[in-house]
Protein backbone atom coordinates (compact mmCIF):
# COMPACT_ATOMS: atom_id res chain seq x y z
CA UNK A 1 0.00 0.00 0.00
CA UNK A 2 1.33 3.42 -0.87
CA UNK A 3 2.26 5.92 1.75
CA UNK A 4 -0.77 7.82 2.98
CA UNK A 5 0.07 11.42 2.32
CA UNK A 6 -1.11 14.00 4.84
CA UNK A 7 -0.06 16.87 2.62
CA UNK A 8 -2.91 19.34 2.25
CA UNK A 9 -1.71 19.95 -1.31
CA UNK A 10 -2.58 16.42 -2.43
CA UNK A 11 -4.37 16.60 -5.77
CA UNK A 12 -7.83 15.21 -6.38
CA UNK A 13 -6.50 12.71 -8.93
CA UNK A 14 -3.81 11.45 -6.53
CA UNK A 15 -6.39 11.11 -3.77
CA UNK A 16 -8.77 9.16 -5.99
CA UNK A 17 -5.95 6.81 -7.03
CA UNK A 18 -5.06 6.11 -3.41
CA UNK A 19 -8.70 5.64 -2.42
CA UNK A 20 -9.17 3.24 -5.32
CA UNK A 21 -6.05 1.25 -4.42
CA UNK A 22 -7.22 0.83 -0.82
CA UNK A 23 -10.70 -0.09 -2.03
CA UNK A 24 -9.42 -2.83 -4.36
CA UNK A 25 -7.22 -4.46 -1.72
CA UNK A 26 -9.48 -4.19 1.30
CA UNK A 27 -12.73 -4.95 -0.53
CA UNK A 28 -11.22 -8.19 -1.82
CA UNK A 29 -10.16 -9.18 1.68
CA UNK A 30 -13.58 -8.33 3.06
CA UNK A 31 -15.33 -10.42 0.40
CA UNK A 32 -13.04 -13.43 0.51
CA UNK A 33 -12.04 -13.68 4.14
CA UNK A 34 -13.90 -11.54 6.62
CA UNK A 35 -17.51 -11.39 5.49
CA UNK A 36 -18.54 -14.65 7.14
CA UNK A 37 -16.55 -14.09 10.32
CA UNK A 38 -17.76 -10.52 10.64
CA UNK A 39 -21.38 -11.54 10.12
CA UNK A 40 -21.28 -14.32 12.71
CA UNK A 41 -19.33 -12.29 15.26
CA UNK A 42 -21.12 -8.96 15.00
CA UNK A 43 -24.60 -9.84 13.77
CA UNK A 44 -27.44 -8.10 15.55
CA UNK A 45 -27.54 -9.06 19.20
CA UNK A 46 -30.58 -7.05 20.20
CA UNK A 47 -34.21 -8.09 19.81
CA UNK A 48 -36.71 -5.85 18.06
CA UNK A 49 -40.50 -6.06 18.34
CA UNK A 50 -42.04 -7.72 15.26
CA UNK A 51 -45.74 -8.49 15.83
CA UNK A 52 -48.43 -9.70 18.20
CA UNK A 53 -50.01 -13.13 17.71
CA UNK A 54 -52.25 -15.51 19.64
CA UNK A 55 -50.68 -17.47 22.45
CA UNK A 56 -49.71 -21.05 21.56
CA UNK A 57 -48.90 -23.92 23.86
CA UNK A 58 -45.24 -23.71 24.89
CA UNK A 59 -44.85 -19.95 24.37
CA UNK A 60 -42.95 -18.05 27.04
CA UNK A 61 -45.53 -16.35 29.26
CA UNK A 62 -43.01 -13.56 29.91
CA UNK A 63 -43.72 -12.40 26.34
CA UNK A 64 -47.43 -12.01 27.02
CA UNK A 65 -48.97 -8.76 25.80
CA UNK A 66 -51.37 -8.11 28.65
CA UNK A 67 -52.97 -5.04 27.06
CA UNK A 68 -54.02 -6.90 23.90
CA UNK A 69 -54.97 -9.96 25.96
CA UNK A 70 -57.31 -7.87 28.12
CA UNK A 71 -58.82 -6.05 25.13
CA UNK A 72 -59.51 -9.18 23.06
CA UNK A 73 -60.23 -11.45 26.05
CA UNK A 74 -57.85 -14.17 24.88
CA UNK A 75 -54.07 -14.57 25.34
CA UNK A 76 -51.70 -12.85 22.93
CA UNK A 77 -47.92 -12.64 23.01
CA UNK A 78 -45.34 -10.22 21.58
CA UNK A 79 -43.02 -11.69 18.95
CA UNK A 80 -39.47 -10.39 18.74
CA UNK A 81 -36.91 -10.82 15.97
CA UNK A 82 -33.18 -10.43 16.10
CA UNK A 83 -32.06 -7.03 14.86
CA UNK A 84 -29.91 -7.71 11.82
CA UNK A 85 -28.77 -4.20 11.03
CA UNK A 86 -25.82 -2.89 13.00
CA UNK A 87 -24.16 0.45 13.48
CA UNK A 88 -20.38 0.31 13.29
CA UNK A 89 -18.25 3.22 14.48
CA UNK A 90 -14.50 3.40 13.85
CA UNK A 91 -12.51 5.36 16.44
CA UNK A 92 -9.36 6.22 14.47
CA UNK A 93 -6.27 7.53 16.25
CA UNK A 94 -4.62 10.26 14.15
CA UNK A 95 -2.18 11.49 16.80
CA UNK A 96 1.39 12.24 15.80
CA UNK A 97 2.83 9.02 17.26
CA UNK A 98 1.05 7.17 14.45
CA UNK A 99 3.50 8.61 11.92
CA UNK A 100 6.24 6.38 13.34
CA UNK A 101 7.22 3.44 11.18
CA UNK A 102 10.37 1.40 10.59
CA UNK A 103 8.99 -1.13 8.09
CA UNK A 104 6.78 -0.92 5.01
CA UNK A 105 4.04 1.10 6.70
CA UNK A 106 3.70 3.66 9.43
CA UNK A 107 1.27 2.85 12.21
CA UNK A 108 -1.21 5.35 10.82
CA UNK A 109 -1.08 3.72 7.40
CA UNK A 110 -1.76 0.32 8.93
CA UNK A 111 -4.63 1.75 10.98
CA UNK A 112 -6.16 3.25 7.81
CA UNK A 113 -6.00 -0.07 5.98
CA UNK A 114 -7.52 -1.97 8.91
CA UNK A 115 -10.30 0.61 9.17
CA UNK A 116 -11.03 0.18 5.46
CA UNK A 117 -11.26 -3.62 5.81
CA UNK A 118 -13.67 -3.29 8.73
CA UNK A 119 -15.72 -0.73 6.82
CA UNK A 120 -16.11 -2.92 3.73
CA UNK A 121 -17.00 -5.90 5.93
CA UNK A 122 -19.74 -3.81 7.54
CA UNK A 123 -21.03 -2.53 4.19
CA UNK A 124 -21.20 -6.12 2.88
CA UNK A 125 -23.41 -6.89 5.87
CA UNK A 126 -25.62 -3.88 5.00
CA UNK A 127 -24.63 -2.06 8.20
CA UNK A 128 -24.18 1.63 8.84
CA UNK A 129 -20.60 2.84 9.27
CA UNK A 130 -19.36 6.00 10.95
CA UNK A 131 -15.90 7.30 11.84
CA UNK A 132 -14.47 9.40 14.62
CA UNK A 133 -10.94 10.73 14.10
CA UNK A 134 -9.17 11.79 17.28
CA UNK A 135 -5.88 13.08 18.66
CA UNK A 136 -6.06 14.67 22.10
CA UNK A 137 -9.43 15.96 20.92
CA UNK A 138 -12.08 14.87 18.44
CA UNK A 139 -10.72 16.06 15.08
CA UNK A 140 -13.67 14.99 12.93
CA UNK A 141 -16.86 12.94 13.28
CA UNK A 142 -18.63 11.34 10.32
CA UNK A 143 -22.07 10.06 11.44
CA UNK A 144 -22.98 6.46 10.52
CA UNK A 145 -24.58 5.87 7.14
CA UNK A 146 -24.84 3.09 4.57
CA UNK A 147 -23.46 2.83 1.08
CA UNK A 148 -20.27 2.72 -0.93
CA UNK A 149 -20.07 6.47 -1.54
CA UNK A 150 -20.24 7.12 2.20
CA UNK A 151 -17.54 4.53 2.81
CA UNK A 152 -15.25 6.07 0.19
CA UNK A 153 -15.79 9.44 1.87
CA UNK A 154 -14.52 7.94 5.15
CA UNK A 155 -11.45 6.48 3.41
CA UNK A 156 -10.64 9.78 1.69
CA UNK A 157 -10.80 11.52 5.07
CA UNK A 158 -8.31 9.00 6.45
CA UNK A 159 -5.93 9.93 3.65
CA UNK A 160 -6.15 13.70 3.75
CA UNK A 161 -7.16 14.68 7.28
CA UNK A 162 -4.66 17.09 8.85
CA UNK A 163 -5.09 16.83 12.63
CA UNK A 164 -4.92 20.09 14.54
CA UNK A 165 -3.32 18.50 17.61
CA UNK A 166 -0.37 16.16 18.12
CA UNK A 167 -1.28 14.38 21.36
CA UNK A 168 -3.43 11.39 22.29
CA UNK A 169 -6.48 11.36 24.55
CA UNK A 170 -8.50 8.18 24.12
CA UNK A 171 -10.93 9.27 26.83
CA UNK A 172 -12.07 12.20 24.66
CA UNK A 173 -12.95 9.84 21.82
CA UNK A 174 -14.78 7.38 24.08
CA UNK A 175 -16.79 10.12 25.79
CA UNK A 176 -17.81 11.55 22.42
CA UNK A 177 -18.92 8.07 21.29
CA UNK A 178 -21.01 7.61 24.45
CA UNK A 179 -22.71 10.98 23.99
CA UNK A 180 -23.14 10.93 20.20
CA UNK A 181 -24.34 7.36 19.58
CA UNK A 182 -27.35 6.52 21.73
CA UNK A 183 -28.26 3.18 20.15
CA UNK A 184 -25.93 0.29 20.94
CA UNK A 185 -23.20 -0.02 18.32
CA UNK A 186 -20.06 -1.99 17.54
CA UNK A 187 -17.13 0.37 18.04
CA UNK A 188 -13.60 -0.43 16.90
CA UNK A 189 -10.86 1.56 18.62
CA UNK A 190 -7.83 1.61 16.29
CA UNK A 191 -4.81 3.12 18.01
CA UNK A 192 -1.28 2.50 19.23
CA UNK A 193 -2.81 2.96 22.71
CA UNK A 194 0.10 5.15 23.85
CA UNK A 195 -2.04 7.04 26.34
CA UNK A 196 -0.74 6.07 29.77
CA UNK A 197 0.44 7.51 33.07
CA UNK A 198 4.17 7.40 33.97
CA UNK A 199 3.56 4.08 35.78
CA UNK A 200 2.31 2.61 32.44
CA UNK A 201 -1.33 2.35 33.56
CA UNK A 202 -4.04 3.46 31.06
CA UNK A 203 -5.40 6.99 31.38
CA UNK A 204 -8.71 6.08 29.76
CA UNK A 205 -10.17 3.51 32.19
CA UNK A 206 -13.18 5.49 33.40
CA UNK A 207 -14.26 6.53 29.89
CA UNK A 208 -13.76 2.97 28.65
CA UNK A 209 -15.88 1.59 31.48
CA UNK A 210 -18.78 3.90 30.61
CA UNK A 211 -18.53 3.29 26.84
CA UNK A 212 -18.30 -0.49 27.28
CA UNK A 213 -21.48 -0.39 29.36
CA UNK A 214 -23.39 1.02 26.40
CA UNK A 215 -21.60 -0.34 23.32
CA UNK A 216 -19.64 -3.38 22.15
CA UNK A 217 -16.04 -2.18 22.10
CA UNK A 218 -13.19 -3.92 20.26
CA UNK A 219 -9.63 -2.62 20.59
CA UNK A 220 -7.15 -3.05 17.75
CA UNK A 221 -3.73 -1.94 18.95
CA UNK A 222 -1.28 -1.19 16.15
CA UNK A 223 2.41 -1.24 17.03
CA UNK A 224 5.79 -1.03 15.32
CA UNK A 225 8.43 -3.72 16.02
CA UNK A 226 11.04 -1.09 16.91
CA UNK A 227 8.88 0.16 19.80
CA UNK A 228 9.25 -3.00 21.85
CA UNK A 229 12.99 -2.95 22.46
CA UNK A 230 15.75 -0.35 22.22
CA UNK A 231 18.60 -1.37 19.91
CA UNK A 232 22.21 -0.92 21.08
CA UNK A 233 23.16 2.21 19.13
CA UNK A 234 25.17 4.14 21.70
CA UNK A 235 24.03 7.66 22.53
CA UNK A 236 20.85 8.51 20.62
CA UNK A 237 18.98 11.81 20.45
CA UNK A 238 15.30 11.01 20.95
CA UNK A 239 12.31 13.30 20.47
CA UNK A 240 8.79 12.59 21.65
CA UNK A 241 6.64 13.03 18.54
CA UNK A 242 3.66 14.35 20.52
CA UNK A 243 5.15 16.46 23.33
CA UNK A 244 8.19 17.40 21.17
CA UNK A 245 10.45 16.93 24.23
CA UNK A 246 13.99 15.81 23.42
CA UNK A 247 16.64 13.94 25.37
CA UNK A 248 19.83 11.94 24.93
CA UNK A 249 19.65 8.24 25.77
CA UNK A 250 22.60 5.88 26.14
CA UNK A 251 21.20 2.77 24.46
CA UNK A 252 24.46 0.88 25.03
CA UNK A 253 23.58 0.52 28.70
CA UNK A 254 21.89 -2.82 29.31
CA UNK A 255 20.08 -1.34 32.30
CA UNK A 256 18.48 1.32 30.07
CA UNK A 257 17.38 -1.20 27.45
CA UNK A 258 15.99 -3.58 30.09
CA UNK A 259 14.08 -0.76 31.83
CA UNK A 260 12.53 0.28 28.49
CA UNK A 261 11.50 -3.28 27.63
CA UNK A 262 10.07 -3.80 31.11
CA UNK A 263 8.03 -0.60 30.91
CA UNK A 264 6.56 -1.67 27.56
CA UNK A 265 5.73 -5.11 28.91
CA UNK A 266 4.05 -3.59 31.95
CA UNK A 267 2.03 -1.21 29.77
CA UNK A 268 0.76 -4.13 27.68
CA UNK A 269 -0.08 -6.20 30.77
CA UNK A 270 -2.05 -3.38 32.40
CA UNK A 271 -3.99 -2.75 29.20
CA UNK A 272 -4.87 -6.45 28.85
CA UNK A 273 -5.97 -6.54 32.49
CA UNK A 274 -8.23 -3.55 31.88
CA UNK A 275 -9.76 -5.10 28.76
CA UNK A 276 -10.43 -8.36 30.59
CA UNK A 277 -12.01 -6.46 33.47
CA UNK A 278 -14.63 -4.89 31.18
CA UNK A 279 -14.86 -7.87 28.79
CA UNK A 280 -13.49 -5.98 25.82
CA UNK A 281 -12.20 -7.88 22.80
CA UNK A 282 -8.69 -6.85 21.82
CA UNK A 283 -5.87 -7.77 19.46
CA UNK A 284 -2.42 -6.31 18.78
CA UNK A 285 -1.26 -6.04 15.17
CA UNK A 286 2.30 -5.11 14.26
CA UNK A 287 2.86 -2.85 11.26
CA UNK A 288 5.22 -5.47 9.79
CA UNK A 289 2.88 -8.47 10.16
CA UNK A 290 0.01 -9.94 8.16
CA UNK A 291 -3.16 -8.86 9.92
CA UNK A 292 -5.55 -11.40 8.37
CA UNK A 293 -5.19 -14.05 11.10
CA UNK A 294 -5.32 -11.45 13.86
CA UNK A 295 -8.57 -9.94 12.59
CA UNK A 296 -10.15 -13.36 12.10
CA UNK A 297 -9.18 -14.28 15.67
CA UNK A 298 -10.82 -11.06 16.89
CA UNK A 299 -14.01 -11.89 14.98
CA UNK A 300 -14.13 -15.38 16.43
N, C-alpha and C positions, 0 to 999 in steps of 0.2 A: 504494500500500500504506500502511496506517495506521502511525502511529508505534508502534514496539514498546516497550511500557511495561515498565520494570524496577522498577515499584513493587510491593513485596511485598503491598500491599493490593488488588491487582487481583482482581476478583471472578471466580468460576468462569464466569459467563455471558459476561463480557467476554472472558475468555481463549478460550472456545470459539468466539466470534464471530471473533476474530482468527485462530485456528487454521484455522477454516473458510475465511476469506477467502484466506489463504495457500494452502490446499489447492486451492481452485478455480483460482486463477491459475497456480500452479506445476504442478499436475497437467495442466492443459490444454497448457502449454508442453511438458511432458515427453512427452505423447502425440503432439502434432502435429509437434514439431520435433526433439526430442533422442533419442527412443527408438532410431531407426535408427543415428544417429551414435554414441550411447553403446554400443549393442550391438556395432557393428563395431570400435570403438576399444578397448573394455574387455572383450571377450568372453574366456572362459577361455583363458589362454595356456599353462597347464600340461598335462601328459599324465597321465592316470590309467589304471591297469591295468584291463583289461576282461575278457579271457579268454585261454585257451591253445587253440591249434588246430594242426592238422598243417601242417608246412612245405609251401609251394607254390613252384613255380619263380618266381624273381624276388623272393622275400621277402628282406628285409635280414637277413643272418646275425647281425648284432649284436643282433637281437631274439630269438635262439635261447634257449629255456628248456632248459638243459643237464640240469637235474635230471629233468624229465619225459622228455626225450629218452633219458636213460640208463635210466630205469625202464621205459619202454615199448619201447625198442630201435628207435625210429624218430624222425625229427626233428620237433620241435614248436617253435613260436615263441610269444612273448607278444604279445598284441594290446593296444594302448593307444588310448584315445579322449581327445579334447580335453575338459578339464574345463570345463563350461559355467557352473557356479555360481561366482559370485564373492563375495568379502567386501569390502565398501566401508566405509571408516572416514573420517568427517569430522573433521578437526582444526579446531575453531572458536575463533578468537581472540575472547575476551570482555574483553580489557583495556580500560582506561578511554579510551585514545586512539580506540577505535572509536566513542565517543559523538560525535565531531566530525562536523559536517555543515553545509554551507552551501547545499545544494540541497534537493531533495525528500526525500532520505533521509540518515540518518547512515550512516557506514561499517558500523556493526554491523547496521543494518536491511538494508543491501544484502547483507551476508554471510549473514544469516539467510535471505533469499529465495533466494540462490544455493544455499545448503545444501539448502533444500527442493526446488529443481529437481533437483539431483543425486540426492537421496534418492528422489524419485518415479521418476526414470529408472532407478535401480537396482531399485526394487520392481517396475517393469514388466518388468524382465529377470529377475525371480524371484531376485534376489540378496539377501544379508544386508546390513544397514546398521547401523553403529554410530556413535557420536559421542563425541568427547573435547573438552570445553570447557576452555580454558586461559587463564590470565593469566600471572603469573610463577610459577605452579604449576598443577598439574592440578586444576581446580575440580570437575569431574564427569566420570565415564566411564560411558557406556551401552554395554554389550557388544553386538556385532552379532547381529541377529535378523531374521527375515522378517516381512512382514505390515503391513497398513495401520495397525492399532492401535499397533504398535510405532513406526511412522514418525510418527504423530500425537503420540506421547509425546515423541519427539525434538524435534518442532517446538514443542510446548508448553514444553519446557525452554529452548529458544532464547528464548522470549518472556518467561519469568518468572525465569530464573536470575539470582540476585544474586551476582556474584563477590565473594569475600572479599578479593582483592588488586586493586591498580590496575595493576601493571606488566606487562611482556611478557617472557617467556622461552620462545622457540620450542624451544630445546634440551630443556627439560623435557617438552614435549609429544611431541617426536620420540623421546626416550628411553623414555617410557612406552609409546608405540606399539610400539617394538622389543621391549620386554619383555613386553607384554601380548598381542600378536597374533603367534603363532608361525608360522601358515600365511601364505603370501604373500597380500597384499591390495592393493587399490587405495586409496591414501590421498590425500585431497584436503585440502591445507593452505589454509584460508581466513583471510587475515590482511592487515593493512596493512603487515606485514613491517618495522615500525619497531622493530627489535631489532638495533642496530648499535653498533660502537665509535665513538669520536669521529672517527676517520678515515673513517667511513662504510662500513667493511667489516663483513660479517655476523658476528654472534656465535655463530651456530648451525652453522658449517660441519662440525665434527667429528660432531655428532649427526645432521646431514643425510646425511653420507657413510655412516654406519653404517645408518641407516634405509633409504636408497636401495639399499643392498646386499641388503636383505631384501625390500623391498616396492616396488611401483610408486608413486612419489610424483608428484603434480601440484600445482603451486602456483598459487593464484588470489589475486593481490594486489589488494586493494580500496583505492582512493585517493579523495581528494576534490580537485576542481580547484583549490581555494584553497591546497592544500598545496604546489603546484609552484612558485609564485612569490609573493613578498611584494608586496602593493599599496602604492602611495605614499600613506600615511595620516598622515605625520608621526610624532610620538612615540606609540608604542603600548605599553600594559602587557600583557605576555604571560605566561601561566602554563602550565607543562608539566602536562598533565592527569594524568600518571602519577607524576612525582616531586613535583608540586605546587610546584616552584621557580618564582619569579617574577622578571621583569626588565623594564626599559624598553628598547625598541628604536626607533631612529630610522629608520623606513622610508623617509624622504625621501632618505636617502643612497643614491646609485646603487651605491656600493661595497658597502653592506650587502645590497641586493637582489640584486646579482650574485653575492656570496659565498653567499647562501642558495640561489639557483638552481643554482649550480655544485655545492654540497654534495649537493643532491637528485639532480642528474644523475649525480654520482659514485656515490652510493648505489645508484641503479638499475643502473648499469653493472657495479658489483662483484657485485650480486646475479645479474644475467644471466650474468656470467662463471662464477659458482659453479654455477648451474643447468646451464649447458652442460658444465661439467667433469664433473658426475655424471649427465649425460643425463636431466635432470629437465624434464618439460614444464611450461611456465609461461605465464601470461597476466595482464595487468593490466587491471582493469575499474574505470572511474571511477564514482562514485556518481551522476553526472548523465548517464550514457550508457546506451544500450540494450545489454544484455549478451548478447543472442541470438547475434550474429555471433561474438563473442569466445569464447563457450562452444563453438560449433560448430567454430571454428578449433582450439580445444584438443583436441576429440574427434578431429578429423582428423589 
